[in-house]
Structure formats: structure tokens, C-alpha cells
Amino acid sequence: MNYENFNDYEKKELESHFSNSEGNVFAIITPRQVDRGALMSRYSRTDKTMRRVYIDEFLSNPNRGLEFYNRVLLEYGDDSVAELGTAQCALEWISNISAQKIEDHRIGLSFLEKSSRYVAFDKKINGFYKYFRDKRIMLSNFADSYIKSCDLAFDIYTKNILPMQQYLKEKIPIDNLQFYNSKTNVDSPFCSLQNSTDIDVANKVYNSSIKAKALDILRNLLPSSTLTNLAISGNGRAFEYLLFTMNSSELDEIKELGDQLYNEMKKYIEPFVRRSRDIQSTSNSNYLSKTKESISKILDKDFYQKFYNVPENDTSHDMLHENKGTIVDVKLLHHLPNIEAEVRLASFILHEYGTNLSMSKLLEYVTKFPVEKRHEIIRAYFDFRENRRHRPGRAFEVIDYSFELITNYGIFRDLHRHRLLTMSRQLLSTKYGFDIPKEITELGIEKDYLDCMHNSNNTYNSMVTTMPIEAQYVVNFAYRYPYFIKMNLREACHMIELRTTPQGHPDYRNACQQIYSWIKHVHPVISEGIKFVDMNIYDLERFKSEKSTALKKSKLDATTNNHL
């Protein structure tokens, strides 16, 4: 039943602001973000319908949305209403260092970044490779060595893209693979294909998979100064917090990006971001700087001496290590004892589906269950999952795990994207050595690769004492990097099942396979809920995915042609 009747004039006025003027379900399409958010917020404090609020309050006053937010946000400080306004933006030609710091803000913001698997970074712009040239570095005595180091990395990367692809084709010949055969409607060896379209599709799938594999391997050479593009979608509250921290950054690049982002955001969602440049911004900067200063006093020279337990002149812990292949170190730091974890999970499952059951009594009651009963409850919770998109329920969030990982920087960048991870990391360095993909050695370019890594290490060491923040720019993706992650079982399930799919990068697949093995070791029955982990190893990771995409496209094309 429709309880609202608009006259013809009102319906005409509503056309460009709502998807319909009669139904009780509609989309808000009014063009200005401040009006959309203000309408939703105003809507919660009146018995009028939203479209009636628009007619009565917004139609005659084009500044109504702006006035509303100025009053609510600035006078009352009601932060939650800032989530009702959204914006999309793009930051181009920014370093990977800045991209990572921005992507630290995972709640309320969604990111899409230029892929290092599908896009080569070999093109020059006006004669220069695409890496960030920090002003402080360019004005320092390190400018020449910095440019030399980055140029060397890009030179080796660029000249080996085609040779690496050719080597991979020799290692994994197209004749050894199977492709969709439209005549038999099943996969067949490449040499069996007769249809010209099948042959063309097979070549495209193969070449695309080979290129992705080659770029995966060679990205280890890229320095962290490599320029990328980043698209962000999010709500006003998240953008405000992002701008707070960008404004407080010690890195000039991030501060300047923050200024530019603020200037663009204020054109469309000014009420949401205005406080990021007022007295609250200064207060936030003071809070962060004072906190860092206070902790730094604790992390004095004596602390580090005792931590490493080495004489002052011993620098053995700083020696550069070369790791043939990719070494992924995963340590489980914290988990609940198995019985306690099972009792907690079973209790939450029963609470989720039960009625009038108190959690405190459930925990006490389930503790007395026999093992078989606990396991029956836990397995029933995930037994009917048919694929990884059937997400486990909220009860999985009550089990936590903490891990320490030491992986190359490239792996970190991939795992960092998971929003629900709690992550702690430090500045990039060359202290932990670097990985050498086996294909680098097999192709015969290990000497060039080592020259690149050692050159970067020398440049980093010359810079780090006086410019520790900026020194990160020269560190290559191959260098190993320690970080800490904490996640609940639900997020672990999502990450492990997603990141171990055949098309995943072999390095982060390895990391997630190890995380799964640890969970399985300490919680064997609970780990059964992670039903779609793939523990296999693949030579051509993108092949299955590319083949599946090509098959879907061919079916779509056939359907389209049949309708013409």
C-alpha cells in the first residue's frame, strides 16, 4: 500500500532525485552527495517520508543539505552522519610506499590498484622510468645513487620481460596444455584443436597466462618507489580520518597527496572533510607526534642492545642474506587451546540459532558436552557450504589467531588488502635479505638480479641513517619484510580460501597454505570449516582462470549472436 500521494508537479520534480515517485522502495539519485546524506539523516528524525522531506525542505532551498551538515557535524559533532555521504576518487602517479600507507585505512574505504600482474612497468614517460623522485632525496647527496639504483632495477626488469616469457613458453609448452574444444565440448590438447576460433582463444589464454607469470616473477626487481594508480571509494567519515593521518605523515609525498585530496574532496563533500583541516587536525598531529616521541624514548640504544644481545660494534644481524627461491616464514604466535576454542565456538553457534539462551550459561553447559557432541555442532555449522562464497557465520569471529610473517614485500602487499586483518608493520628495509625466484636463475639472469639487489642495499644503507623514511623508496619488492597479523577464524577462512585458488600468486599462496596448516595443527576439527583451501602447486597460475574466462566469453558471444 502506498501511503504517500504526490501531485503531478511534485512527481515531475522528484524524477531527477529518486528512481520512482510511487513505490515504497526507491533509489536516491539526487546528484549532490551532501543532499543524499542529509536526506538520509533527516529522514531518521521525522515521520515524513523521504520524498516528502525533499519536497518540503530541499526543493525550495538548494543549500539545505550543506546547512544541515554544517549544523550536525560542526555544532553537534555527530560523526556517524558523515558515513551517509560517499565519494570516489583516483590518485595517480603515486609511489607504492604511499599507496600502502593509504591502504592501511581499510575500514570504510575500498581500493582498486594498478595490477603488477597484468600491467608491465617498462614504459618511460618523457625519457624517465615511472618511479617517485622524492624532493628531499633529489636535493640531497644521495640523489645520484638513488637514481642509479632505481634505473638499474627498471633496466633489468624491462629487458627481461620478453626473454622471461620466451623461457616460460619453453618450460611450459602450449602443446602440454589442454583447452576447450567446441567440437567435442570438452578440454583437449592444443594440437587436437581444429576450429580456428578455438585455436585463437587458446593462444590468447596461453599468452595472457605466460605474461602474468613473467610479470609476477620480475616484479621482485621493482623498487618501492614504483609509481602506481589507486582508485578509492568510501564514506565521508573514512575520508576524514584518512586525511587526518595523511596530514600527519612524515613523508612529504603523502602530505602533498593529502592536500590535493582534500582540495578535491571539498568540492563535493566539504562538510565531511572540513574538520581534517581545522583545530582537530592540529590536535591529531600533536597526539601522533607526542606518542611517537614517548615510545621512541623507550626504544633507546640500550633497548636495542639488550634486544639483540650483541656488542655495540657487532653488526652481524644486519648482514644481507640471499634466499634461493622464495622463503615464507609463518609463525603462529597466539591461539586458544583446542578444547576452549571448540567450547567457545559451539556455544556461539547454539546462541546464534537458539532462543532465550544466555551466553554465560551456554558456555558453562557446553563445557560438559562429550567431545562428539561438540564436534557435531561445529561440523553442522559449515557442513552445507558448497563453495567459498558461502561464507561461514558470525560464530567464526569468536576464535582469534596471531601470526608473525617474514615474506618478500610483494607478498605483504597482496595480503595487506584484507580489510579485517589487524596488522602491525615497520619501515621497509634491506635488513632481512631478499628472495631469488628460481626462474631468475633458470633464465640465467641471476648476476643482473644480484647486482640490482646489492646496489639497492648499498643505496639504502647510505641513506637510512639520515633519511630513514625516504630510504624505503629504494627497497625492491624482493626484499624480505617482517609483519604481524591478527585475525579471527572467519577472516582466516575468507583469506585462505581466496588466496590459495589456482590463479593466486605462488608466493602468497604459500603463505596462506602455511597459515592454514598452523590452524589445522592446533584446531583440527574447527579447521574443517575452511573447506575450500587448495594446497596444490601450479606451474602456470593464471591458466585455469584465463581459460574459464574465455569459455564464459565464448558462451556469452554465442548467446548474443543467437538473439541478433
Beta strands, then each sheet from edge to edge (+ up, - down):
strand 1: 86-95
strand 2: 109-113
strand 3: 124-125
strand 4: 128-129
strand 5: 178-181
strand 6: 186-189
strand 7: 227-235
strand 8: 322-324
strand 9: 329-335
strand 10: 400-408
strand 11: 422-425
strand 12: 434-436
strand 13: 480-488
sheet 1: 1+ 7- 2+
sheet 2: 3+ 4-
sheet 3: 5+ 6-
sheet 4: 8+ 12+
sheet 5: 9+ 10- 13+ 11-
end
